[in-house]
């Protein structure tokens, strides 16, 4: 059991470093379009977390699933708000008469 936890922790830390480096190299003009694309991935995470959090018995897995649902939902909503704000910037401004 402890080997599995240690392996998972190593993978998580390495993925964090790789993710940081990949995002850090992206030019600022591409951040928002990439964020809107990652909303689809977060939507999948919400569905998966709801499946995990679904059982009626309370266990660590169910609690972690609930936390994942909340965090992924916040990520999806925030991403859509940022994308909407970005799209509003590209609309033509109405001239007041």
C-alpha positions as CSV (number, residue, x, y, z in Angstrom):
1,X,0.0,0.0,0.0
2,X,2.8,2.5,0.9
3,X,4.6,1.7,-2.5
4,X,1.4,2.7,-4.3
5,X,1.1,5.9,-2.4
6,X,4.8,6.7,-2.9
7,X,4.5,6.0,-6.7
8,X,1.4,8.2,-6.9
9,X,3.1,11.0,-5.0
10,X,6.2,10.8,-7.3
11,X,4.0,10.9,-10.4
12,X,2.0,13.9,-9.0
13,X,5.2,15.9,-8.2
14,X,6.7,15.2,-11.6
15,X,3.4,16.1,-13.4
16,X,3.3,19.3,-11.4
17,X,6.8,20.3,-12.5
18,X,6.1,19.4,-16.2
19,X,2.8,21.2,-16.1
20,X,4.4,24.3,-14.7
21,X,7.2,24.3,-17.3
22,X,4.7,23.8,-20.2
23,X,2.4,26.6,-19.0
24,X,5.3,28.9,-18.2
25,X,6.5,28.7,-21.8
26,X,3.2,29.6,-23.4
27,X,2.9,33.2,-24.6
28,X,0.4,35.4,-22.7
29,X,-1.8,35.8,-25.8
30,X,-2.5,32.0,-25.8
31,X,-3.4,31.6,-22.2
32,X,-7.1,32.3,-22.5
33,X,-7.7,30.1,-25.6
34,X,-5.9,27.3,-23.9
35,X,-8.0,27.8,-20.7
36,X,-11.2,27.5,-22.7
37,X,-9.9,24.2,-24.2
38,X,-9.0,22.9,-20.7
39,X,-12.6,23.5,-19.6
40,X,-13.6,20.4,-21.5
41,X,-11.0,18.4,-19.6
42,X,-12.3,19.9,-16.3
43,X,-15.9,19.0,-17.4
44,X,-14.7,15.4,-17.7
45,X,-13.2,15.6,-14.3
46,X,-16.5,16.8,-12.9
47,X,-18.3,13.8,-14.3
48,X,-15.7,11.4,-13.1
49,X,-15.7,13.0,-9.6
50,X,-19.5,12.8,-9.4
51,X,-19.3,9.1,-10.2
52,X,-16.8,8.6,-7.4
53,X,-18.7,10.7,-5.0
54,X,-22.0,9.0,-5.8
55,X,-22.2,6.1,-3.3
56,X,-24.2,6.7,-0.2
57,X,-21.6,5.3,2.2
58,X,-19.2,7.9,3.6
59,X,-15.6,7.0,3.0
60,X,-12.4,8.9,2.2
61,X,-13.0,8.2,-1.5
62,X,-16.4,9.8,-1.4
63,X,-15.1,12.9,0.5
64,X,-12.3,13.3,-2.0
65,X,-14.7,12.9,-4.8
66,X,-16.9,15.6,-3.4
67,X,-13.9,17.9,-3.1
68,X,-13.0,17.1,-6.7
69,X,-16.5,18.0,-7.9
70,X,-16.4,21.4,-6.1
71,X,-12.9,22.3,-7.3
72,X,-13.5,21.2,-10.9
73,X,-16.8,23.0,-11.0
74,X,-15.1,26.2,-9.8
75,X,-12.5,25.7,-12.5
76,X,-15.0,25.2,-15.3
77,X,-17.2,28.2,-14.3
78,X,-14.1,30.5,-13.9
79,X,-12.8,29.4,-17.2
80,X,-16.0,30.1,-19.0
81,X,-16.2,33.6,-17.3
82,X,-12.7,34.4,-18.4
83,X,-13.4,33.2,-21.9
84,X,-16.6,35.2,-22.1
85,X,-14.7,38.3,-20.9
86,X,-12.0,37.8,-23.5
87,X,-14.7,37.4,-26.3
88,X,-16.4,40.6,-25.0
89,X,-13.1,42.5,-25.6
90,X,-13.2,41.6,-29.3
91,X,-16.7,42.8,-30.0
92,X,-17.2,46.1,-31.8
93,X,-17.9,48.9,-29.5
94,X,-21.2,50.6,-30.1
95,X,-21.0,54.3,-30.9
96,X,-23.3,56.5,-28.9
97,X,-25.4,58.8,-31.0
